[in-house]
Amino acid sequence: MTRTRKNAGRVVFVGAGPGDPGLLTRRAYDALTTADHIVYDRRVPESMLEAIKADAAPETEFSPAEGASGDVAKVLLSAARSGLKAVHLVGGDPLGHDSVVKEVQAVARTNVPFEVVPGIGAAAGVATYAGVPLPGVRTVADVDDVHTLDFEPIAAALARGSSAALAIDAGDLATVRDGLLAAGVDPGTPVAVTGEGTGDTQYTTSSSVDSMVTAVIGFAGRIVVSLGEGVTHRDKLGWWENRPLYGWKVLVPRTKEQAGAMSERLRAYGAIPCEVPTIAVEPPRTPAQMERAIKGLVDGRYAWVVFTSTNAVRAVWEKFAEHGLDARHFGGVKIACIGEATAEAVRAFGVQPELIPSGEQSSEGLLAEFSPHDEVLDPVGRILLPRADIATETLAAGLTDLGWEVDDVTAYRTVRAAPPPAEIRDAIKSGGFDAVLFTSSSTVRNLVGIAGKPHARTVVSVIGPKTAETATEFGLRVDVRPQHASVPDLVEALAQYAIELREKLAAMPAKQRRGSKVQGPTALRYR
């Protein structure tokens, strides 16, 4: 008789770091994405949990850590003894919290295997994001109970010129101030207090020990108090809050599949993207055209395939997959792409495009570099142009004028998406967004159709000339247009625009700047 051995479970304590999901270590990520049950602390931000849930297995169970250390340890041990991999996700570093140390000790007293994956401590991590260096011997602590904190060593270290960083609850700030002053810390010692550390809305206020409580009215939740000489370097080293688009709320009206890459680039510049699908991509109503086109590609009917969008690339490859075809069946067919983003989509399928406009990445730019048909050099004189049902005739007409026969095929349909929630519609019309990025004429038309026109103070950024024309037709002022029509260049152009506005604002007389009615990112839109 064969017995099935029960899988051995284990417990893993994982440090989440100070909050930014990008600060999870590789080992922490691996532990989380292979877990069966994740117990998370209240200090783990929702953005991190969402990122983990997106990558974890669908059957992974998530539950908040509740009760005392012994209660949490019982939950973890129960899961492990059932053969599961149980993870306790802790803010900062696991062994930086007394309560978690007690959990680890409780597990260690059993025969259940366990491991501890360190994380960046909240105090050290947030201080770095705030631009406060903490070199040499320093005091860095994630404090769970300020009443147990010994302020004497901190005062002695500060007196020697060292620095300190403490992660505490905002409500304990007055207790920390009183403890520092009672321990003999100079009341004028520089202080930086940071809220929402490493998050999209991190904010830092500089003060001194004696006035730090009144300087940070409105702070809530966990904060980091940085003290000492390092605070004086914030102006030059405060990189996180000084990114070009920091704090800008940017509307991204793209399909869900396409918005991710743009949003990621916006976040790198400090923006807070809000993705609002304005169009949905659907197959053509009658697939016969595409079926004939795919057969023609395999049979050598075409000399060129011209792609004008990543959606067109995806539509062709989906048809290839349906018929068991792959990149090898493009042999002998040359490929032209309207822009670099479309070319990247082609390369992702293992094919290198022959032609991408070196100048303006548009239909006109492609036509300017496309060779006329030559009966001797081009024995096959037909081009396949798979595109959207609402695309303009410019490219097809231009290729025909160059002597080519064009099979203008509907590869996909674009339909208007459902309206966004009421709060987003209100924000669009009332100026709640600092900028909007339009990547096609259809995104302009559909956004206005489902949500209304963006407010006049919203910065309007468009990807190319056709999109600019459509925006102008709808009464929008076009502020930004990149030299090359691509998503990276579009985001880069908006970031450069923000830098120029910041410089313009800094050059304003102080009295005029104080008189401005707008604050924060919107102040950069001064004209």
ABEGO torsion letter per residue (X at the ends): XBBBBBBBBBBBBBBAEAGBAAABBAAAAAAAAABABBBBBAABBAAAAAAAAAABBAABBBBBBBEBAAAAAAAAAAAAAAGBBBBBBBBEBAAABAAAAAAAAAAAABABBBBBBBBBBAAAAAAAAAGBBBBEBBBBBBBABAAABBAAAAAAAAAAGBBBBBBBBAAAAAAAAAAAAAAGBBAABBBBBBBGBGBAABBBBBBBAAAAAAAABGBBEBBBBBBEAAAAAAAAABAAAABAABGBBBBBBBBAAAAAAAAAAAAAAGBBBBBBBABBBBBBABAAAAAAAAAAAAAGABABBBBABAAAAAAAAAAAAAAGBBAAAABGBBBBBABAAAAAAAAAAGBBBABBBABBBBAAAAAAABBBBBAAABABABBBBBBBAABBAAAAAAAAAAGBBBBBBBABBBBBBBBBBAAAAAAAAAGABABBBBABAAAAAAAAAAAEBBBAABBBBBABAAAAAAAAAAGBBBABBBABBBAAAAAAAAAAAAAAAAAAAAABBAAAAAABABBEAAAAABX
